[in-house]
Amino acid sequence: MDEKQFRFIQDMTREHRAKHGCMAYTYSDGQGLLELARKFNPGHILELGTALGYTACCLAASADKCLVDTIEADPEHVRIARDNIARLGLDGRVKVHEGDFKKVINTLPDGYDIIFFDGLAPEQSLLLQLHKKLRDEGALFCANLHFAGNSALEFLKERSYWIPDGQLEDGATCVVLKNVRDE
């Protein structure tokens, strides 16, 4: 699968946001996200911030049997994302969970290969939850850093938790690996 077949969702997201004035934004570098995820050959990915499903589809395309759990709080976005995912035949590989990140994440398993945070702004408490959900040396792709508070930014630099591994979107998305340490 190729990111180009998902671009209709980017266009749909922009139109949806313009009409409804909501917070559904589309990720600008889906191809970069797809290529980066492929480097990890993931089996199971968690995404926080589904919007209308564009990045969930990109992430699912990163490996042949990759499964994606994605979380979205807005019920209308959940409905549209599920429709888009089904339209692309990915409904067997992408599961959209409706609800608040901090609550839904507790119902999901540990051991994700990749977690992609694409919500409004990462908070340190949520980043700590994500750290626990990753497998050892799993990758966190954390978007929207320009909205993040200082404590979240400092936590992502904390070497006892994370190992820096790159960036996307001219630094707006950082990539860190879970540091293996005694917890």
C-alpha positions as CSV (number, residue, x, y, z in Angstrom):
1,M,0.0,0.0,0.0
2,D,1.0,3.5,-0.7
3,E,0.3,6.8,1.1
4,K,-1.2,8.4,-2.1
5,Q,-4.3,6.3,-1.9
6,F,-5.1,7.8,1.5
7,R,-4.8,11.4,0.5
8,F,-8.5,11.8,-0.1
9,I,-8.8,11.6,3.7
10,Q,-6.4,14.6,4.0
11,D,-8.7,16.6,1.7
12,M,-11.8,15.4,3.5
13,T,-10.2,16.4,6.8
14,R,-9.5,19.9,5.6
15,E,-13.0,20.3,4.3
16,H,-14.5,18.9,7.5
17,R,-12.5,21.3,9.7
18,A,-13.5,24.3,7.5
19,K,-17.2,23.4,7.7
20,H,-17.4,22.4,11.4
21,G,-14.6,24.6,12.9
22,C,-13.4,21.5,14.9
23,M,-9.9,20.4,15.8
24,A,-9.6,17.8,13.0
25,Y,-6.2,18.5,11.5
26,T,-4.4,16.2,9.0
27,Y,-0.8,15.2,9.4
28,S,1.3,17.0,6.8
29,D,3.9,14.3,6.1
30,G,2.1,11.0,5.7
31,Q,4.7,9.7,3.4
32,G,7.5,10.4,5.9
33,L,5.4,8.8,8.6
34,L,4.8,5.7,6.5
35,E,8.5,5.4,5.6
36,L,9.7,5.9,9.2
37,A,7.2,3.3,10.5
38,R,8.4,0.8,7.9
39,K,11.9,1.0,9.4
40,F,10.6,-0.6,12.6
41,N,8.6,-3.3,10.8
42,P,5.8,-3.0,13.3
43,G,3.3,-5.6,14.3
44,H,1.2,-3.4,16.6
45,I,0.8,0.4,16.6
46,L,-1.1,2.7,18.9
47,E,-2.2,6.1,17.6
48,L,-3.6,8.9,19.7
49,G,-5.6,11.3,17.6
50,T,-7.4,9.6,14.8
51,A,-9.2,12.6,13.3
52,L,-10.7,11.1,10.1
53,G,-8.3,8.2,9.8
54,Y,-5.5,9.4,7.4
55,T,-2.5,8.5,9.6
56,A,-4.1,5.3,11.0
57,C,-4.2,4.1,7.3
58,C,-0.6,5.2,6.7
59,L,0.6,3.4,9.8
60,A,-1.4,0.2,8.9
61,A,0.3,0.3,5.5
62,S,3.8,0.3,7.1
63,A,3.9,-3.5,7.4
64,D,1.9,-6.4,5.8
65,K,0.2,-7.6,9.0
66,C,0.4,-4.5,11.1
67,L,-2.5,-3.9,13.5
68,V,-3.4,-0.3,14.6
69,D,-5.3,0.7,17.6
70,T,-6.3,4.4,17.3
71,I,-8.1,6.6,19.8
72,E,-10.4,9.5,19.0
73,A,-12.7,11.4,21.4
74,D,-15.0,13.1,18.9
75,P,-17.9,10.7,18.0
76,E,-18.4,12.3,14.6
77,H,-14.7,11.8,13.8
78,V,-14.9,8.2,14.9
79,R,-17.8,7.5,12.6
80,I,-16.1,9.1,9.6
81,A,-12.8,7.5,10.3
82,R,-14.4,4.1,10.6
83,D,-16.1,4.7,7.2
84,N,-12.9,5.7,5.6
85,I,-10.9,2.8,7.0
86,A,-13.6,0.4,5.8
87,R,-13.7,2.0,2.4
88,L,-10.0,1.2,2.1
89,G,-10.4,-2.4,3.3
90,L,-8.4,-1.8,6.4
91,D,-11.2,-2.3,9.0
92,G,-9.7,-5.7,9.8
93,R,-6.4,-4.1,10.7
94,V,-7.3,-0.7,12.2
95,K,-9.6,-0.5,15.3
96,V,-10.9,2.9,16.2
97,H,-11.5,3.4,19.9
98,E,-13.8,6.2,21.0
99,G,-13.0,8.2,24.1
100,D,-10.4,10.2,26.1
101,F,-6.8,9.1,25.6
102,K,-6.0,8.7,29.3
103,K,-9.0,6.5,29.9
104,V,-9.0,4.3,26.7
105,I,-5.2,3.7,26.9
106,N,-5.8,1.8,30.2
107,T,-8.0,-0.7,28.4
108,L,-5.4,-1.5,25.7
109,P,-2.5,-4.0,26.0
110,D,1.2,-3.2,26.6
111,G,3.9,-4.0,24.1
112,Y,3.3,-1.6,21.2
113,D,6.1,-1.4,18.6
114,I,5.2,2.2,17.8
115,I,3.0,4.8,19.4
116,F,2.1,7.9,17.4
117,F,0.8,10.8,19.4
118,D,-1.1,13.2,17.2
119,G,-3.3,14.9,19.7
120,L,-3.4,18.6,20.5
121,A,-0.5,18.7,22.9
122,P,1.3,16.0,24.7
123,E,1.3,16.2,28.5
124,Q,4.0,14.7,30.7
125,S,1.6,12.4,32.5
126,L,0.3,11.0,29.2
127,L,3.8,10.6,27.9
128,L,4.6,8.5,30.9
129,Q,1.6,6.3,30.2
130,L,2.8,5.9,26.6
131,H,6.3,4.9,27.8
132,K,4.7,2.1,29.8
133,K,2.7,0.9,26.8
134,L,5.7,0.6,24.5
135,R,7.7,-2.6,24.2
136,D,11.4,-2.2,25.2
137,E,13.1,-0.1,22.6
138,G,9.8,0.7,20.9
139,A,9.4,4.0,19.2
140,L,7.3,7.0,20.2
141,F,6.5,9.5,17.3
142,C,5.3,12.6,19.1
143,A,3.7,15.3,17.0
144,N,2.5,18.8,17.8
145,L,5.5,19.7,19.9
146,H,4.9,23.4,19.2
147,F,1.9,23.1,21.5
148,A,3.7,21.1,24.2
149,G,4.5,22.6,27.6
150,N,8.0,22.7,28.9
151,S,7.6,19.7,31.2
152,A,6.5,17.5,28.3
153,L,9.4,18.7,26.2
154,E,11.9,18.2,29.0
155,F,10.5,14.7,29.7
156,L,11.0,13.7,26.0
157,K,14.7,14.6,26.5
158,E,15.0,12.6,29.7
159,R,17.7,10.0,28.8
160,S,16.6,7.5,31.5
161,Y,13.3,7.2,29.6
162,W,14.1,8.0,26.0
163,I,16.8,7.8,23.3
164,P,16.5,10.4,20.6
165,D,16.1,8.9,17.1
166,G,15.1,11.6,14.7
167,Q,12.3,13.9,13.6
168,L,9.7,14.6,11.0
169,E,7.9,17.7,9.9
170,D,10.9,20.0,10.4
171,G,11.1,19.1,14.0
172,A,7.4,19.4,14.9
173,T,7.4,15.6,15.4
174,C,10.2,13.9,17.4
175,V,11.1,10.3,17.4
176,V,12.3,8.7,20.6
177,L,13.0,5.1,21.5
178,K,12.0,3.7,24.9
179,N,15.1,3.3,26.9
180,V,15.4,-0.1,28.6
181,R,15.8,0.6,32.3
182,D,14.7,-0.7,35.6
183,E,11.1,0.5,36.3
